[in-house]
Amino acid sequence: MIKKTFCLLSAALILAGCSQDDANTPVTEDIADRARQIAQSSIIVDTHIDVPYRINSKPADIAEATDNGDFDYPRAVAGGLNAPFMSIYTPASLEDKGESKQVADSLIDMVEGFVANAPEKFAIALTTADVRKHHEAGLISLPMGMENGSPIEGDLANLAYFYERGIRYITPAHSLSNHISDSSYDENRQWNGLSEFGVEVIREMNRLGIMIDVSHVSDEAFWQILEITEVPVIASHSSARHFTPGFERNMSDEMIVALAKNAGVIQINFGSTFVTQAARDYGDARSAAGKVYLSEHPDLTQSDLYRTFPEIYASENGPLPFATIDDVLDHFTHVIELVGVDHVGIGSDYDGVGDSLPVGLKDVSAYPNLVEGLLRRGYSEDDVRKMLGENLLRVWKAVEAHAAK
């Protein structure tokens, strides 16, 4: 009886256009395998990876496997990463010293050096077409974004200069208010948003074809930017404030809705302190303790504190409560429920958030884990590909098209 039933099933499959071999194929697909296939075949754009500043502090050859950090070529290939935006980060303290432009230039030189040293692995991407061309050629694109507008140094001509050097987005401010914009991290709101010069910066970025990044700016600056800009904007590495009430560095629901109406995209930051309130509380307490520690050790710099104090703090207060990959996925789901799947992407902040990366997303080899989580939540392959990179490429393309006119 069993044999007869099997034969009848086989015959039915053949009549339906299937072979008997297909009948023996498991109906349930391995989601993890499918996630890896999607990660390897999609264009994955991560709009914020702090490799240059990391290498500036601790030199290493990222074309090969490295002993530390979150990014290197082998891990990027394993994760399917195609277009990591190299963050050209200048500390806020450099503005008063007049050293911002010099440091930015040195970091751009470094990224160009990555390509010169391994042209078979990396290529500078200046356009969305470059990203697609490099993907087809099996190269990892290295577009660049400037985190902190201080290197503009009050001269609009420097915007064109940095555009020619390859900068394709600029974050107007970082941890302190500067000559362009107030910062979400700084209680000193000297401009109540943007300075007069900052308004001109936004217009000139539109004209040149440089994406505007609203991560780090104050809420007031965000709303002013949306009033001024003629093109979509991005939040290159911000998460949803819904999960971290009062944390201005993340975006409120109202801001996410406005960003979507602007056709922009929020790129989710993976750092645990951006993702869960428990990690946020721990991070705030550690920061407060760090300020005291720094005052007691005047020989240390802020960079020294960033590298060494977390371990000191953890030895007395326990480890940071890491977020999980599901916590990160909750931010994607929240944005999608608010405004749809076309307005969310990846801005991990790898190499920029220290020890706070979530379980399951510890370095750039882990994007397939994110894809698997999105698939398990019921998102289609097309939707996943949008989140991995196509949403960001759409915004970048719109900025290019506006500048071309």
N, C-alpha and C positions, 0 to 999 in steps of 0.2 A: 504494500500500500504506500509506504514511504517513497519507494523507488518510482512508482507510478506518478505520485504527486510531484516529485522533482522533475520528471520528464515533461509533465504537463506545464509546469512553471517555465522550464527551459524553452519549450515550444512557444509559449506566449511571449517570452522575451525576444525570441528570434523574429516572431511576427511583428513585434514592436520596433524592430530595427536594432536589437541588441544581440550581442553574441553570448554564447554560453559562458565564456570567460568573464563577461561583464556581470553575469549572474552570481559569480563567485567573489566579486569585488565587494568589500564591506560598504554598506550603505552610509554609515556614519563616517564623515571625513574627520581626520585628525586636525583639530583646529590649530594646534601649535604648528604643525607642518604648513598649513595654509597661511598662517601668520608670517612664517619665515619666507614663504614664497612671495607674499605681498610686499614685505619689507625689501626683498631683494629686487623686485621688478618695478617698484614705485620710485618716484623721485621724492626723497625725504629731505626736506628743508628744515633746518634748526636755526632759528634766527639769533641765537645768542650762545656762543661758546668762547670762553675766556682763555683760549690757548696762548695767544701772544703774551699777555701779561704774566701768565704762569711760566712760560719759557723764559721770559725776561728775568724772572726772579730765580728760576732754577733751570738752567739750560738742559735740553734733551733733544734727541733726534726723533721727531714725531713721525717720520717716514718709516720708522721701525717701532717695535714694541717698546714701551717705556715702563719703568718700574713704578711710576707714580702718575698722578693726574687722572683725568677722566677721558682724554682723547688721545688717540694715535691712529696711524693708518690701519694696522691690522684689526683693531677693534671697530673702527669705522666701517671697514669692509664687512666684518662679521655682522654688524647691525644694519647694514644696508644704507648707511648715511651717504647722501650724494652732495648736499650743499650746506655745509656748516658755515654760517656767517661768523667770520673771525671778528671778535670784539676788539676794536681799537679803543681801549679804555685808558682814560687819563684821570688820576685821582683829583678830587675837588681841590685839594690843598695846593695844587700846582698853579692855579689861576693867579693867586696873589704873587707867586714867585716868577710869573711870566715864562714858565717852562712847558706849558701844555702843548703848544704846537710842535716843539722839539721832540717831546716824548711820543706824540702821535706819529710823527714822521718816522721815528725809529721803529715803532711797532709795525707800521706799514712796510718798511724795509724788511723787517723780519718775515712777514707773510710772503713777500716777494721772494725771500730767500728760501722759504719752504718749497716753493715751486721750482726755483732755479736748481735746488739740490735734488729734487725728485720729480722731474717733468713727466715721467711715466706714471706718476701717481696723482699729482695735484695740478690744478690750473686755476688761475685767477678768473673769476666770473664777473663781468661788467654788466651783463644783460641777462634777461630771462632766456634769450636764445642761446647764450653761452652755457647756461645750466643744462638745457636740454641737449645741446651738442656734446657737452662733456659726459653726460649720462650715457649717451649712445656710444661714446668712445671708451667708456670704462674708467673715466677719470673722476676724481673727487673735486668738485668746484669749491673754490675758496672766495666767495664774495665777502665784502667787508662792511661792517657797520661801526659807526663812531659812537661810543658810549660816553657821553658828556660833550657838550658843545663848546667847552672852554677853548679848545685849539683854534676856534674861529677868531678869537682875540679881537673882537670888535670891528672886524674888517670883512665886509660882504665878499670881497674878492677872494678871501680864503675858502669860501664855500665852493667856488669854481675850482680853486686849487685842489681841494680835497676830492672833489668829484673826479677831476682828471687823475688823481692818484688811486681812484677805485672805490671811494666811499659811496655806499648806496643807501644807507640810512643814517640818520643822526638822532641821538637822544639829547634834547636840548640841555638838560641838567643831570647831575648825578646826586651825590649825597648832600651837597650844599647848594643853596641858591647861587646863581652866577650872573654874569652880565646879560644873559639871554632870558632866563626863566627861574622861577621859584622851584624848589625841590620838595617832593613829598616827605622827605626825611628831615627837612630843616624847618624849625619853628620860625626862623627869620623869613617872613614873607615880604621882602622888600619891594616887590613889584605888584603884589596881589594878582599874580599870574605871570604874564610875559612883560618884559621891558619893551619900550618903544623899538629898540633895536631888535628884540626878539620877534616882534611882529614882522619886521622886514626880513628876518632870517627865514621865517615860515614861507613867506611869499617867494623868496629867492630859491628855496628848496623845491617848491612847486615848479618854478621856471626851469630849473636845471634838471630835474628828474631824480631828486634825492627823496627817499621815503622819510616821512616824519614819524618818529618813534615816541609815543606818549608814556612809555614806562619811565618811572622816576619823577616825572613832573608833578607839580601840585594839582589838586582837583581844579582850581581856578584856571591854571594854565591849560589844562586839558580842554575845558569848555571854550576858552578863547581860541585855541588851535582849531577846534571844529568849526568855529565861526569864520575863521580866516581861510582855511585850506580849500582848495578847489579840487582836491583829489582824495582818495581814501588814505587813511593813516593806519599805522600798526601799533600794537603794544608788543614790543619784541620779546619781553620776558616778564609777564605779569600773570597773576592768577586771579581767582574770583574772591572779592572781599566778603561775599556771602558767608564763606567758611572762616574768615578771620576778621570779624567785625572791628572797625576802628583802625585797621591797618591800611593807611592811605596808599601805600605802595601798590596794593592790589586794586582791582577795579570794581566799583560798585555795580549793582544790577542796572541802575539808571545809566551809568557810563557805558556799559556793555551794549545796552539797547541803542544808545546814541552812536556808538562806534559802528554797529551793524547798519544803521540808517545811512551812515557815511560810506557804507560798503567796505569798511575796514575789517581787521582781523585781530583777535587777541591770541597771542602765542603763550601757551601755558608754561609757567615756571615750575620746574620739578622740585625745587628746594623744599624740604620738609617744613621750614619756618614760613613758607608762603602757602602751604597746603593745608595744614591743620592748626587749630587753635592751641592744642597741647604743645606742639613744637614751637609755635609763636611765643607762648608764655615763657617757655624755657629759654628761647633765644633772647627775649627782652631782658630776662633776669641775668643771663650771661653777659649781655652787652653792658648792663649797669655795673656788674661786678668788674668787667674788663676796664671800664673807665677809672674805677677806683684803683685797680691794679696798675694801670698805666701811670696814674698820678704818683703811685708809690715807687715806680721804677722809671724815672725820667730818662734813663739811658735807652729805653726801648722805643721803637717807632710803632705807628699804627699797624704797619705791615708785620712787624715782629709779633705784635699782639694777636693778629689774625691767624698767624701760623701756629703759635705756641699756646695761647691761653685756653682754647677749647679743651685740650687734654688736661690742663691744670684744673679747670673748672669741673670737668667730668669726674676727676679723682675725688672731689669733695662733695659733689652734688648728684652723681650718677650720670649716665649717658643721655644724650639727646633722645627723646622719644620719636624715633623715625616714623615718618609717614609710610604708608603702604602704596603699592601700585593702584589699589582700589581707591585710595584717597585722591590720587592724582586723576584717575578716571572720573571721579565725582565732579571735578572741575570741568572736564570736557562735557559731561552730561548736563551740568547746570547751564553752561553757555548754550548748548544745543537746545535745551528746553526753553531758554529765553528767546533766542534769536535765530535758531536753525544751524545747520551743519556747515554753512558756507563762511562762518565767521570765527573759526577757532583753528589753532594750529599748535606747533611745537616751538617753545623758546626755553629749552631746558635749563640754561645757565650752568651747563657743565663747565668745570674748572673755575666756576665763579662763586659757588655756594659752599665751598669747603667740605666739611664732614656731614652735611645735612641731607644728602641725597636719599631718596626713599628706598626701601627694600624692593628689589626687583628692577630698579632703574639706576644702578650705581655707576654706569658709564655708557659710552656710545655704542657698545655692543648690544644694549638692552632694548632697542626700539621694537624688535619682534615681540617682546613681552607686552609692550603697550598696544601693539596691533592685536595681539591675541585677546587682551582685555576688552578692546573695542568690539571685536567680533563676538565675543561672549555676551556683550551687552546688546547684541542684535543689530549693530550697524552694518550696512552693506559694504561690499568691497569698494564700490565707487565712493561712498561717503568716507571710508577710511583713507582712500587715496587723496581726497580733498584735504583732510586734516593733516596728513603727512607732509603735504607740500603744495598741492594745487591751489589751495586758498591763498597762500602767500604769494605764489607766482602770479595769480590773477591780480592782486593788488599792485605788485611790482610792475606788471605789464601796463596797468592803467596809469601809473605814475610816468612810465616811459612814454606812453602815447600822448599824455598831456604835454610833456616837455617837448615832444617832437612837433607839436602844433605851434 
